[in-house]
Amino acid sequence: MAEMVTLNVNGRPRNVAGPEGKSLLFALREDLGLLGTHYGCGEGQCGACTVLVDGVAHYSCSTLTHQVRGREVTSIEGLESADG
């Protein structure tokens, strides 16, 4: 069943629609257009999909959107400094 989940991504609240089992990786890439987080192995082994959740590294391919509700998610785009 589809539901709306509000995620705090890179310091901004963002709404993501989808099934409860949707991975954070695909929410970031497909729903939010944050393409810096890459799909690699899909098994949480290679690290291409790594994001920070409350400052701790997590594999977004094996993290579900509802697991990070109310937590701070930082993608590679959120690490960019003001001067690039």
Protein Blocks (a to p, Z undefined) as FASTA:
>chain_A
ZZdddddeehiacddeddfklcfklmmmmmnopakbccfklnopnommgcceehiacdfk
lccfklmgoiacddfklmpcfkZZ
